Structure formats: C-alpha cells, structure tokens
Amino acid sequence: LSGGRIAWNIVGSYSPSEFAAYGQKMPDRSIRYERIAEYVDLCCQLWDSWQPDAVVADRATGIYAHPEKIREVNFDGKHFRCRAR
C-alpha cells in the first residue's frame, strides 16, 4: 500500500476547548511538547520490543507471535506509564 513509507503528524493541540472536553485545563506549550516527546519515546519502545521475525500468524497452530521474541517494556515517565509485553 505505502511501499514502506509512513508519516505521523503529532500535534500538541492549540485549542483550550479540546482539553475542556476532557475536563482539563490546557497546559503551556512547553508541557504539551514535553508530553509529545515522552509519548513518542514510549511508542518507539513498544515498536522496538518486537523482533522482526516475532510474528508468525500461524492459523494451524493458533500461534500469532513467538513470545520469546517480544521484550517486555516497563515505561514510567512523567506523563505516561506502561507495562507491556
């Protein structure tokens, strides 16, 4: 479909009404971008936790991925926490 190319436009929001919809006050721009950087770091750790050959998607055995080829991620940041495997 994309020939291996992808883009991800991450926006820190500019409208106080977007935060108000979740009952939050809009933080300063520097905090929003700090949060974005942390989120990107978390996403990269999750993506990199799978070895390239981890997915086998074998319907006959019912095995989607080899668990030994997936590394656990323990992320404890200022804005996000995640423990995943």
DSSP file (Angstrom, degrees, kcal/mol; ACC not computed):
  #  RESIDUE AA STRUCTURE BP1 BP2  ACC     N-H-->O    O-->H-N    N-H-->O    O-->H-N    TCO  KAPPA ALPHA  PHI   PSI    X-CA   Y-CA   Z-CA
    1    1 A L              0   0    0      0, 0.0     0, 0.0     0, 0.0     0, 0.0   0.000 360.0 360.0 360.0 -53.6    0.0    0.0    0.0
    2    2 A S    >   -     0   0    0      3,-0.0     3,-0.8     4,-0.0     0, 0.0   0.511 360.0-122.7-105.3  -5.7    2.6    2.6    1.0
    3    3 A G  T 3  S-     0   0    0      1,-0.2     3,-0.1     0, 0.0     0, 0.0   0.772  76.4 -53.2  69.2  23.9    5.7    0.9   -0.2
    4    4 A G  T 3  S+     0   0    0      1,-0.3     2,-0.4     0, 0.0    -1,-0.2   0.517 110.5 122.0  89.5   5.5    7.2    1.0    3.3
    5    5 A R    <   +     0   0    0     -3,-0.8     2,-0.3     2,-0.0    -1,-0.3  -0.797  29.4 162.2-105.0 145.5    6.6    4.7    3.8
    6    6 A I        -     0   0    0     -2,-0.4     2,-0.4    -3,-0.1    -4,-0.0  -0.986  19.4-156.5-154.2 152.9    4.6    6.3    6.6
    7    7 A A        -     0   0    0     -2,-0.3     2,-0.4     2,-0.0    -2,-0.0  -0.975   1.7-163.2-130.9 148.2    4.3    9.7    8.2
    8    8 A W        -     0   0    0     -2,-0.4     2,-0.9     2,-0.0    -2,-0.0  -0.932   4.1-162.4-134.6 108.5    3.0   10.5   11.7
    9    9 A N        -     0   0    0     -2,-0.4     2,-0.6     2,-0.0    -2,-0.0  -0.809  10.7-167.2 -94.9 104.4    2.0   14.1   12.3
   10   10 A I        -     0   0    0     -2,-0.9     2,-0.4     2,-0.0    -2,-0.0  -0.829   4.4-169.3 -98.3 121.4    1.9   14.6   16.1
   11   11 A V        -     0   0    0     -2,-0.6     3,-0.1     1,-0.1    -2,-0.0  -0.910  22.0-150.2-115.9 136.8    0.2   17.8   17.2
   12   12 A G        -     0   0    0     -2,-0.4    -1,-0.1     1,-0.1    23,-0.1   0.288  50.6-110.9 -87.3  10.0    0.2   19.1   20.7
   13   13 A S        -     0   0    0      1,-0.1    -1,-0.1    13,-0.0    19,-0.1   0.421  24.7-155.1  71.9 147.3   -3.2   20.8   20.3
   14   14 A Y        +     0   0    0      1,-0.1    -1,-0.1    -3,-0.1     3,-0.1   0.364  65.6  86.9-131.5  -1.9   -3.8   24.5   20.2
   15   15 A S    >>  -     0   0    0      1,-0.1     3,-1.3     2,-0.0     4,-0.9  -0.903  58.5-154.7-112.7 120.3   -7.4   24.8   21.4
   16   16 A P  H 3> S+     0   0    0      0, 0.0     4,-2.3     0, 0.0     3,-0.3   0.804  95.4  66.7 -57.6 -28.0   -8.3   25.1   25.0
   17   17 A S  H 3> S+     0   0    0      1,-0.2     4,-1.7     2,-0.2     5,-0.1   0.808  92.3  60.6 -66.0 -27.7  -11.7   23.6   24.1
   18   18 A E  H <4 S+     0   0    0     -3,-1.3     4,-0.3     2,-0.2    -1,-0.2   0.907 110.4  40.2 -64.3 -40.7  -10.1   20.3   23.2
   19   19 A F  H ><>S+     0   0    0     -4,-0.9     5,-2.4    -3,-0.3     3,-1.6   0.872 110.0  59.1 -74.1 -37.9   -8.8   20.0   26.8
   20   20 A A  H ><5S+     0   0    0     -4,-2.3     3,-1.9     1,-0.3    -2,-0.2   0.832  94.1  66.0 -60.0 -32.5  -12.1   21.3   28.3
   21   21 A A  T 3<5S+     0   0    0     -4,-1.7    -1,-0.3     1,-0.3    -2,-0.2   0.759 107.3  41.5 -61.1 -23.6  -13.9   18.4   26.6
   22   22 A Y  T < 5S-     0   0    0     -3,-1.6    -1,-0.3    -4,-0.3    -2,-0.2   0.190 122.8-104.9-107.2  13.8  -11.9   16.1   29.0
   23   23 A G  T < 5S+     0   0    0     -3,-1.9     2,-0.3     1,-0.3    -3,-0.2   0.771  81.8 124.1  71.3  25.9  -12.3   18.4   32.0
   24   24 A Q      < -     0   0    0     -5,-2.4     2,-0.4    -8,-0.1    -1,-0.3  -0.830  61.5-123.0-119.1 156.4   -8.8   19.6   31.8
   25   25 A K        -     0   0    0     -2,-0.3    -8,-0.0    -3,-0.1     0, 0.0  -0.788  40.0-104.4 -93.2 140.5   -7.1   22.9   31.6
   26   26 A M        -     0   0    0     -2,-0.4     3,-0.1   -10,-0.1   -13,-0.0  -0.488  37.9-138.6 -68.2 122.3   -4.8   23.4   28.6
   27   27 A P        -     0   0    0      0, 0.0    -1,-0.1     0, 0.0     5,-0.1  -0.290  32.3 -79.6 -75.5 166.2   -1.1   23.2   29.7
   28   28 A D     >  -     0   0    0      1,-0.1     4,-2.1     3,-0.1     3,-0.4  -0.189  44.4-107.1 -60.0 157.6    1.6   25.5   28.4
   29   29 A R  H  > S+     0   0    0      1,-0.2     4,-2.4     2,-0.2     5,-0.2   0.879 118.9  56.2 -56.0 -42.2    3.1   24.8   25.0
   30   30 A S  H  > S+     0   0    0      1,-0.2     4,-1.8     2,-0.2    -1,-0.2   0.881 108.5  47.6 -61.9 -37.5    6.4   23.5   26.6
   31   31 A I  H  > S+     0   0    0     -3,-0.4     4,-2.4     2,-0.2    -1,-0.2   0.895 109.6  53.1 -69.7 -40.2    4.5   21.0   28.7
   32   32 A R  H  X S+     0   0    0     -4,-2.1     4,-2.1     1,-0.2    -2,-0.2   0.912 112.2  44.7 -61.1 -42.1    2.4   19.8   25.7
   33   33 A Y  H  X S+     0   0    0     -4,-2.4     4,-2.4     2,-0.2    -1,-0.2   0.829 110.0  54.7 -74.2 -30.5    5.6   19.2   23.7
   34   34 A E  H  X S+     0   0    0     -4,-1.8     4,-2.0    -5,-0.2    -2,-0.2   0.912 109.5  48.8 -63.0 -42.1    7.3   17.5   26.6
   35   35 A R  H  X S+     0   0    0     -4,-2.4     4,-2.4     2,-0.2    -2,-0.2   0.903 110.1  51.0 -64.3 -42.6    4.3   15.2   26.7
   36   36 A I  H  X S+     0   0    0     -4,-2.1     4,-2.6     2,-0.2     5,-0.2   0.935 109.1  50.6 -60.5 -46.8    4.5   14.5   23.0
   37   37 A A  H  X S+     0   0    0     -4,-2.4     4,-2.1     1,-0.2    -1,-0.2   0.897 111.5  48.3 -59.9 -40.9    8.2   13.7   23.2
   38   38 A E  H  X S+     0   0    0     -4,-2.0     4,-2.4     2,-0.2    -1,-0.2   0.900 110.8  50.9 -66.7 -40.0    7.5   11.2   26.0
   39   39 A Y  H  X S+     0   0    0     -4,-2.4     4,-2.7     2,-0.2    -2,-0.2   0.908 109.7  49.6 -64.1 -42.3    4.7    9.6   24.1
   40   40 A V  H  X S+     0   0    0     -4,-2.6     4,-2.6     2,-0.2    -1,-0.2   0.907 109.8  52.3 -63.0 -41.2    6.9    9.2   21.0
   41   41 A D  H  X S+     0   0    0     -4,-2.1     4,-2.2    -5,-0.2    -2,-0.2   0.929 110.7  47.6 -59.8 -45.8    9.6    7.6   23.2
   42   42 A L  H  X S+     0   0    0     -4,-2.4     4,-2.3     2,-0.2    -2,-0.2   0.935 111.5  49.9 -61.3 -47.0    7.0    5.2   24.7
   43   43 A C  H  X S+     0   0    0     -4,-2.7     4,-2.8     1,-0.2     5,-0.2   0.913 110.2  50.7 -58.9 -43.6    5.7    4.2   21.2
   44   44 A C  H  X S+     0   0    0     -4,-2.6     4,-2.7     1,-0.2    -1,-0.2   0.896 109.2  51.0 -63.0 -40.2    9.2    3.6   19.9
   45   45 A Q  H  X S+     0   0    0     -4,-2.2     4,-0.6     2,-0.2    -1,-0.2   0.906 112.1  47.2 -63.9 -40.3   10.0    1.4   22.8
   46   46 A L  H >< S+     0   0    0     -4,-2.3     3,-0.8     2,-0.2     4,-0.3   0.934 114.0  46.6 -65.8 -45.8    6.8   -0.6   22.2
   47   47 A W  H >< S+     0   0    0     -4,-2.8     3,-1.1     1,-0.2    -2,-0.2   0.906 113.4  49.1 -61.8 -41.9    7.5   -0.9   18.5
   48   48 A D  H 3< S+     0   0    0     -4,-2.7    -1,-0.2     1,-0.2    -2,-0.2   0.567  92.4  78.3 -76.7  -7.7   11.1   -1.9   19.1
   49   49 A S  T << S+     0   0    0     -3,-0.8    22,-3.1    -4,-0.6     2,-0.6   0.640  82.3  76.0 -76.9 -12.3   10.1   -4.6   21.6
   50   50 A W  B <  S-A   70   0A   0     -3,-1.1    20,-0.2    -4,-0.3     5,-0.0  -0.880  81.6-133.7-101.2 123.4    9.2   -7.0   18.8
   51   51 A Q    >   -     0   0    0     18,-2.5     3,-2.3    -2,-0.6     4,-0.4  -0.421  30.7-108.1 -67.0 151.3   11.9   -8.7   16.9
   52   52 A P  T 3  S+     0   0    0      0, 0.0     3,-0.3     0, 0.0    -1,-0.1   0.794 119.1  43.0 -54.4 -30.9   11.4   -8.6   13.1
   53   53 A D  T 3  S+     0   0    0      1,-0.2    13,-0.1    16,-0.1    -2,-0.1   0.140  82.4 104.4-103.0  21.2   10.5  -12.3   13.0
   54   54 A A    <   +     0   0    0     -3,-2.3    12,-2.4    15,-0.2     2,-0.5   0.878  64.6  75.3 -68.6 -38.2    8.3  -12.4   16.1
   55   55 A V  E     +B   65   0B   0     -4,-0.4    10,-0.3    -3,-0.3     9,-0.1  -0.643  44.0 156.4 -82.3 124.3    5.0  -12.5   14.1
   56   56 A V  E     -     0   0B   0      8,-2.7     9,-0.2    -2,-0.5    -1,-0.2   0.632  27.2-160.1-114.2 -27.4    4.3  -15.9   12.6
   57   57 A A  E     +     0   0B   0      7,-2.5     2,-0.9     1,-0.2     7,-0.3   0.903  19.8 176.8  44.9  55.2    0.5  -15.7   12.3
   58   58 A D  E  >> -B   63   0B   0      5,-3.1     4,-1.7     1,-0.2     5,-1.2  -0.784  16.2-174.5 -94.0 102.0    0.2  -19.5   12.0
   59   59 A R  T  45S+     0   0    0     -2,-0.9    -1,-0.2     1,-0.2    -2,-0.1   0.849  80.7  61.2 -64.3 -35.1   -3.6  -20.3   11.9
   60   60 A A  T  45S+     0   0    0      1,-0.2    -1,-0.2     2,-0.1    -2,-0.0   0.890 118.0  27.6 -61.7 -40.5   -2.9  -24.1   12.0
   61   61 A T  T  45S-     0   0    0     -3,-0.3    -1,-0.2     2,-0.2    -2,-0.2   0.595 104.0-124.1 -96.5 -13.1   -1.3  -23.9   15.4
   62   62 A G  T  <5 +     0   0    0     -4,-1.7     2,-0.6     1,-0.3    -3,-0.2   0.644  64.2 140.1  77.8  14.3   -3.1  -20.7   16.6
   63   63 A I  E   < +B   58   0B   0     -5,-1.2    -5,-3.1     1,-0.2    -1,-0.3  -0.817  26.0 173.8 -96.3 122.2    0.2  -19.0   17.3
   64   64 A Y  E     +     0   0B   0     -2,-0.6    -8,-2.7     1,-0.3    -7,-2.5   0.865  68.4   1.6 -89.3 -43.8    0.3  -15.3   16.3
   65   65 A A  E    S-B   55   0B   0    -10,-0.3    -1,-0.3    -9,-0.2   -10,-0.2  -0.981  70.9-109.2-145.6 154.3    3.7  -14.5   17.7
   66   66 A H    >   -     0   0    0    -12,-2.4     3,-2.0    -2,-0.3   -13,-0.0  -0.765  25.8-153.6 -82.6 113.2    6.7  -16.1   19.4
   67   67 A P  G >  S+     0   0    0      0, 0.0     3,-1.7     0, 0.0    -1,-0.2   0.809  91.7  63.4 -60.1 -29.5    6.6  -14.7   23.0
   68   68 A E  G 3  S+     0   0    0      1,-0.3   -14,-0.0   -14,-0.1    -2,-0.0   0.633  99.1  56.2 -70.9 -10.3   10.4  -15.2   23.4
   69   69 A K  G <  S+     0   0    0     -3,-2.0   -18,-2.5   -15,-0.1     2,-0.5   0.210  93.3  81.4-103.9  14.2   10.9  -12.7   20.6
   70   70 A I  B <  S-A   50   0A   0     -3,-1.7     2,-0.3   -20,-0.2   -20,-0.2  -0.979  70.5-148.3-123.1 120.6    8.9  -10.0   22.3
   71   71 A R        -     0   0    0    -22,-3.1     2,-0.2    -2,-0.5    -2,-0.0  -0.648  21.7-113.3 -88.5 140.6   10.7   -8.0   25.0
   72   72 A E        -     0   0    0     -2,-0.3     2,-0.5    11,-0.0    13,-0.2  -0.489  26.2-148.8 -70.6 140.5    8.8   -6.6   28.0
   73   73 A V  E     -C   84   0C   0     11,-3.1    11,-2.5    -2,-0.2     2,-0.6  -0.963  14.7-177.0-113.6 124.4    8.5   -2.8   28.1
   74   74 A N  E     +C   83   0C   0     -2,-0.5     2,-0.5     9,-0.2     9,-0.2  -0.923  12.4 176.5-119.6 102.4    8.4   -1.1   31.5
   75   75 A F  E     +C   82   0C   0      7,-3.6     7,-2.9    -2,-0.6     2,-0.4  -0.928  11.7 172.4-113.6 124.7    7.9    2.6   31.0
   76   76 A D  E     +C   81   0C   0     -2,-0.5     5,-0.2     5,-0.2     2,-0.1  -0.771  20.4 158.0-132.8  87.6    7.4    5.0   33.9
   77   77 A G        -     0   0    0      3,-3.1    -2,-0.0    -2,-0.4   -39,-0.0  -0.283  55.9 -98.3-100.8-173.9    7.5    8.6   32.6
   78   78 A K  S    S+     0   0    0      1,-0.1     3,-0.1    -2,-0.1   -43,-0.1   0.840 121.6  19.1 -72.7 -34.7    6.2   11.9   33.9
   79   79 A H  S    S+     0   0    0      1,-0.2     2,-0.4   -45,-0.1    -1,-0.1   0.671 126.7  39.2-110.6 -24.4    3.1   11.8   31.8
   80   80 A F        -     0   0    0      2,-0.0    -3,-3.1   -45,-0.0     2,-0.4  -0.966  52.2-169.9-134.8 146.0    2.7    8.1   30.8
   81   81 A R  E     +C   76   0C   0     -2,-0.4     2,-0.3    -5,-0.2    -5,-0.2  -0.995  15.6 168.0-130.7 140.0    3.2    4.7   32.4
   82   82 A C  E     -C   75   0C   0     -7,-2.9    -7,-3.6    -2,-0.4     2,-0.5  -0.961  19.7-176.3-154.7 132.9    3.1    1.4   30.6
   83   83 A R  E     +C   74   0C   0     -2,-0.3     2,-0.3    -9,-0.2    -9,-0.2  -0.974  32.5 152.9-126.5 116.7    4.0   -2.2   31.3
   84   84 A A  E      C   73   0C   0    -11,-2.5   -11,-3.1    -2,-0.5    -2,-0.0  -0.980 360.0 360.0-147.1 153.0    3.5   -4.4   28.3
   85   85 A R              0   0    0     -2,-0.3    -1,-0.1   -13,-0.2   -11,-0.0   0.224 360.0 360.0-146.5 360.0    4.6   -7.5   26.6
